[in-house]
Amino acid sequence: MPLKKALIIDDEDLSRMLIDTALKKAGYETTLLKDGQDAEEAIREDTYDLVVTDLLMPGKEGVDVIDDLKQNHPQIKVIAVSAGGVVGHSSYLKLAQAYGADAVLEKPFTAAQLISTVSDVLS
């Protein structure tokens, strides 16, 4: 059975690396991006089962990525992650759900929480 492919979009190097490590250990093939600007091109060039995106990033933010995905690639599952900002994490995560995120996770989260959420979303 081919590996499931995940696109990870997060401007924080440590967060991106931790998500990448957890997904690879769980048997996923991953592609990493630092912001949402390159997401559209990456999705044109490859097929993904899952996108894990941070919400607050320079350039194209996560809610814009989610909106684009749900309009143009509704088959791709999306998990939004956020530590919040000035408004607070719960407001951003609720906004992500309104834009169509299949699941949300508040940072910090454990590898086990991430993998459980991924499994639920992809099942």
KEGU-806459 format. One record per residue (C-alpha): chain; x, y, z; residue in three letters. Coordinates in steps of 0.02 Angstrom, whole numbers. Example, Ala and Ser with C-alpha at 12.3 -4.5 7.8 and 13.67 -1.06 7.14 Angstrom:
BEGIN
+-----+--------+--------+--------+------+
: mol :      X :      Y :      Z : type :
+-----+--------+--------+--------+------+
:   A :    615 :   -225 :    390 :  ALA :
:   A :    684 :    -53 :    357 :  SER :
+-----+--------+--------+--------+------+
end
This chain:
BEGIN
+-----+--------+--------+--------+------+
: mol :      X :      Y :      Z : type :
+-----+--------+--------+--------+------+
:   A :      0 :      0 :      0 :  MET :
:   A :     74 :    170 :    -47 :  PRO :
:   A :    119 :    291 :     91 :  LEU :
:   A :     -5 :    428 :    130 :  LYS :
:   A :     65 :    598 :     83 :  LYS :
:   A :     56 :    749 :    197 :  ALA :
:   A :     98 :    930 :    160 :  LEU :
:   A :    157 :   1023 :    316 :  ILE :
:   A :    149 :   1213 :    314 :  ILE :
:   A :    219 :   1306 :    464 :  ASP :
:   A :    332 :   1459 :    476 :  ASP :
:   A :    409 :   1399 :    640 :  GLU :
:   A :    556 :   1283 :    604 :  ASP :
:   A :    539 :   1183 :    766 :  LEU :
:   A :    352 :   1157 :    747 :  SER :
:   A :    372 :   1105 :    565 :  ARG :
:   A :    511 :    983 :    613 :  MET :
:   A :    410 :    906 :    756 :  LEU :
:   A :    257 :    879 :    646 :  ILE :
:   A :    369 :    807 :    510 :  ASP :
:   A :    454 :    686 :    629 :  THR :
:   A :    290 :    626 :    704 :  ALA :
:   A :    210 :    595 :    535 :  LEU :
:   A :    363 :    507 :    463 :  LYS :
:   A :    373 :    392 :    615 :  LYS :
:   A :    189 :    350 :    585 :  ALA :
:   A :    228 :    303 :    405 :  GLY :
:   A :    181 :    459 :    309 :  TYR :
:   A :    279 :    537 :    167 :  GLU :
:   A :    297 :    724 :    198 :  THR :
:   A :    333 :    886 :    107 :  THR :
:   A :    378 :   1041 :    208 :  LEU :
:   A :    338 :   1224 :    171 :  LEU :
:   A :    375 :   1380 :    274 :  LYS :
:   A :    221 :   1477 :    218 :  ASP :
:   A :     61 :   1461 :    121 :  GLY :
:   A :    128 :   1551 :    -33 :  GLN :
:   A :    199 :   1392 :   -109 :  ASP :
:   A :     56 :   1275 :    -61 :  ALA :
:   A :    -39 :   1294 :   -223 :  GLU :
:   A :    114 :   1250 :   -327 :  GLU :
:   A :    157 :   1101 :   -216 :  ALA :
:   A :    -20 :   1033 :   -235 :  ILE :
:   A :    -14 :   1055 :   -424 :  ARG :
:   A :    149 :    957 :   -430 :  GLU :
:   A :    101 :    813 :   -315 :  ASP :
:   A :    -50 :    725 :   -239 :  THR :
:   A :    -80 :    743 :    -53 :  TYR :
:   A :   -199 :    655 :     65 :  ASP :
:   A :   -175 :    781 :    205 :  LEU :
:   A :   -120 :    959 :    238 :  VAL :
:   A :    -67 :   1013 :    412 :  VAL :
:   A :    -57 :   1202 :    415 :  THR :
:   A :    -18 :   1333 :    544 :  ASP :
:   A :   -140 :   1478 :    541 :  LEU :
:   A :    -34 :   1631 :    578 :  LEU :
:   A :    107 :   1646 :    452 :  MET :
:   A :    187 :   1786 :    353 :  PRO :
:   A :    125 :   1799 :    174 :  GLY :
:   A :    -21 :   1684 :    142 :  LYS :
:   A :   -102 :   1634 :    307 :  GLU :
:   A :   -173 :   1464 :    350 :  GLY :
:   A :   -356 :   1513 :    332 :  VAL :
:   A :   -321 :   1567 :    153 :  ASP :
:   A :   -237 :   1400 :    120 :  VAL :
:   A :   -387 :   1308 :    194 :  ILE :
:   A :   -509 :   1412 :     91 :  ASP :
:   A :   -412 :   1376 :    -70 :  ASP :
:   A :   -400 :   1190 :    -31 :  LEU :
:   A :   -584 :   1170 :      8 :  LYS :
:   A :   -634 :   1262 :   -151 :  GLN :
:   A :   -511 :   1180 :   -270 :  ASN :
:   A :   -459 :   1015 :   -188 :  HIS :
:   A :   -601 :    962 :    -71 :  PRO :
:   A :   -536 :    783 :    -64 :  GLN :
:   A :   -380 :    840 :     33 :  ILE :
:   A :   -406 :    832 :    221 :  LYS :
:   A :   -346 :    982 :    321 :  VAL :
:   A :   -287 :    997 :    501 :  ILE :
:   A :   -260 :   1175 :    564 :  ALA :
:   A :   -138 :   1205 :    706 :  VAL :
:   A :   -113 :   1365 :    805 :  SER :
:   A :    -36 :   1435 :    962 :  ALA :
:   A :   -145 :   1588 :    939 :  GLY :
:   A :    -93 :   1767 :    935 :  GLY :
:   A :   -159 :   1929 :   1002 :  VAL :
:   A :   -340 :   1869 :    988 :  VAL :
:   A :   -305 :   1696 :   1059 :  GLY :
:   A :   -290 :   1521 :    989 :  HIS :
:   A :   -472 :   1471 :   1008 :  SER :
:   A :   -533 :   1614 :    897 :  SER :
:   A :   -413 :   1566 :    758 :  TYR :
:   A :   -454 :   1382 :    772 :  LEU :
:   A :   -641 :   1419 :    763 :  LYS :
:   A :   -609 :   1525 :    609 :  LEU :
:   A :   -512 :   1381 :    531 :  ALA :
:   A :   -661 :   1265 :    561 :  GLN :
:   A :   -777 :   1394 :    483 :  ALA :
:   A :   -666 :   1392 :    328 :  TYR :
:   A :   -679 :   1203 :    320 :  GLY :
:   A :   -534 :   1129 :    419 :  ALA :
:   A :   -572 :    946 :    453 :  ASP :
:   A :   -489 :    957 :    625 :  ALA :
:   A :   -396 :   1082 :    733 :  VAL :
:   A :   -256 :   1064 :    860 :  LEU :
:   A :   -199 :   1192 :    987 :  GLU :
:   A :    -10 :   1210 :   1003 :  LYS :
:   A :     77 :   1138 :   1096 :  PRO :
:   A :     14 :    963 :   1060 :  PHE :
:   A :     96 :    793 :   1077 :  THR :
:   A :    147 :    678 :    935 :  ALA :
:   A :     14 :    556 :    998 :  ALA :
:   A :   -121 :    691 :    988 :  GLN :
:   A :    -66 :    735 :    811 :  LEU :
:   A :    -64 :    554 :    750 :  ILE :
:   A :   -233 :    519 :    831 :  SER :
:   A :   -308 :    672 :    746 :  THR :
:   A :   -230 :    624 :    578 :  VAL :
:   A :   -299 :    447 :    594 :  SER :
:   A :   -473 :    512 :    634 :  ASP :
:   A :   -472 :    634 :    488 :  VAL :
:   A :   -409 :    507 :    362 :  LEU :
:   A :   -522 :    363 :    417 :  SER :
+-----+--------+--------+--------+------+
end
